[in-house]
Amino acid sequence: MFRLSSLAAISALLVLAACAKPTPYQAAADRSGFGYSEQVIGKDQYRIGFNGNGITSRETVDRYLRYRAAELTDEQGFDYFIIGKRTEYIDPQGLAGRQSQISFARRQELLIGSGIRARFGEEVVDQYGGEIDILMQKGQAPASANVHKARDVLASDEASIIRPKNAI
């Protein structure tokens, strides 16, 4: 009986752990929500932000910022964008505070066999976010590390964009 209830508890924990996903590429519900936001800061200039949850990597935040800049540039009828000011931030305690940690390890014990162990505790979760200011332009893009052709970014990054319908 104990073995069956333990197995059921471990199965439930595995299901819960599998539900934790990085922030998908989506508009934030508000400025402090998870996802992207943008605001007009001048003629052909925008400030784009992205807030990720504690599972969203810094690389994903950067990719989503660049992808949103490319989308916006293309939607507005421009060919390329120039990244100006860039701000990154890390919230070492996470916007949601602390999160339970679940870890599973396979172990071998003399004469007992193997099993799965769950450990619960508190861990600090880093949450990444950032903002970029962009200037959108038409015509031939100059060669520079801060200049990105909108359609090139959209084509190269599309396969790595996780949208809400794909995130469970």
VOGU-3710 file (C-alpha; in Angstrom, 3 decimals, decimal comma):
1> mfrlsslaai> 0,000/0,000/0,000  2,808/2,409/0,936  4,595/1,667/-2,320  1,448/2,380/-4,389  0,743/5,718/-2,662  4,406/6,720/-3,018  4,286/5,930/-6,708  1,098/7,988/-7,090  2,670/10,952/-5,272  5,799/10,800/-7,416
11> sallvlaaca> 3,700/10,599/-10,583  1,750/13,684/-9,539  5,003/15,559/-8,877  6,336/14,609/-12,305  3,179/15,966/-13,930  3,481/19,243/-11,988  7,162/19,592/-12,868  6,376/19,030/-16,546  3,853/21,902/-16,486  6,526/24,473/-15,633
21> kptpyqaaad> 7,412/26,182/-18,910  9,348/29,283/-19,915  7,329/32,398/-20,695  5,949/31,981/-24,218  6,223/34,681/-26,871  3,129/36,747/-26,109  2,049/40,255/-25,243  2,276/41,003/-21,532  -1,070/41,552/-19,814  0,392/44,743/-18,308
31> rsgfgyseqv> 3,835/46,379/-17,912  4,719/44,131/-14,984  3,392/40,921/-16,580  5,335/38,212/-18,394  5,779/38,659/-22,134  6,620/41,550/-24,450  5,555/45,178/-24,378  6,313/48,170/-26,543  5,896/51,901/-26,467  6,471/54,662/-29,013
41> igkdqyrigf> 9,376/56,882/-27,905  9,819/58,984/-31,055  9,326/59,107/-34,805  10,023/55,567/-36,030  11,393/54,685/-32,577  10,109/52,148/-30,083  11,119/50,781/-26,697  10,497/47,036/-26,577  10,536/45,073/-23,347  10,283/41,404/-22,420
51> ngngitsret> 9,817/39,946/-18,928  10,473/36,250/-18,451  9,452/33,973/-15,613  11,965/32,041/-13,501  12,322/29,340/-16,159  12,924/31,687/-19,111  16,630/31,934/-19,974  18,498/35,145/-20,692  19,083/33,912/-24,259  15,339/33,455/-24,776
61> vdrylryraa> 14,649/36,969/-23,482  17,232/38,371/-25,936  15,810/36,369/-28,845  12,228/37,429/-28,070  13,263/41,111/-27,833  14,950/40,920/-31,234  12,048/38,962/-32,740  9,458/41,483/-31,509  11,602/44,317/-32,903  11,661/42,535/-36,290
71> eltdeqgfdy> 7,889/41,939/-36,222  7,164/45,540/-35,356  9,589/46,818/-37,998  7,972/44,648/-40,668  4,414/45,565/-39,546  5,270/49,277/-39,787  6,590/48,849/-43,348  10,309/49,265/-42,582  13,190/47,089/-43,751  15,600/47,064/-40,812
81> fiigkrteyi> 16,038/48,262/-37,266  18,958/49,634/-35,312  19,271/48,704/-31,648  20,263/51,698/-29,542  19,998/51,657/-25,776  19,831/48,208/-24,227  18,865/47,443/-20,633  19,020/43,998/-19,052  17,964/43,101/-15,580  17,992/40,098/-13,338
91> dpqglagrqs> 15,641/39,810/-10,393  17,565/37,408/-8,138  14,543/36,733/-5,951  12,134/36,441/-8,839  8,995/38,477/-9,260  7,096/35,618/-7,680  9,513/35,159/-4,763  10,551/31,634/-3,924  9,664/28,480/-5,783  9,610/24,872/-4,654
101> qisfarrqel> 12,350/22,723/-6,069  11,660/19,188/-7,174  14,584/16,989/-8,081  14,581/13,356/-9,015  17,567/11,061/-8,859  17,986/7,399/-9,680  20,052/5,642/-7,048  21,439/2,191/-6,440  21,551/0,810/-2,908  23,078/-2,444/-1,767
111> ligsgirarf> 20,401/-5,174/-1,544  17,584/-2,638/-1,853  17,536/-1,937/-5,596  16,836/1,328/-7,330  14,247/4,003/-6,787  13,264/7,587/-7,295  13,653/10,194/-4,608  11,930/13,585/-4,474  13,503/16,437/-2,527  11,591/19,601/-1,637
121> geevvdqygg> 13,162/22,842/-0,591  13,393/26,530/-1,263  15,582/27,946/-3,989  16,032/31,453/-5,312  14,880/31,772/-8,911  16,498/34,352/-11,192  14,109/36,080/-13,550  15,459/37,795/-16,642  14,057/40,734/-18,510  15,227/43,510/-20,723
131> eidilmqkgq> 14,425/46,446/-22,926  15,822/47,680/-26,212  15,284/50,973/-27,991  15,059/50,622/-31,758  15,048/52,990/-34,705  13,281/51,590/-37,778  14,569/52,453/-41,275  13,870/51,719/-44,943  16,307/50,864/-47,702  19,690/49,157/-47,683
141> apasanvhka> 20,844/48,210/-44,193  24,368/49,323/-43,271  26,758/46,668/-41,993  26,850/46,873/-38,199  26,355/44,535/-35,249  23,449/46,703/-34,047  21,628/46,659/-37,406  19,190/43,828/-38,162  17,131/43,192/-41,289  13,594/42,509/-40,101
151> rdvlasdeas> 12,762/39,710/-42,519  16,081/37,947/-41,895  15,430/37,897/-38,138  11,848/36,693/-38,640  13,011/33,871/-40,925  15,949/32,747/-38,786  14,218/32,862/-35,384  10,687/31,672/-36,246  11,400/27,997/-35,519  12,604/28,800/-31,978
161> iirpknai> 9,652/30,984/-30,978  7,321/29,278/-28,503  3,845/30,736/-28,690  1,104/30,326/-26,049  -0,806/27,649/-27,997  2,387/25,530/-28,002  3,018/26,093/-24,307  0,961/24,043/-21,905
//
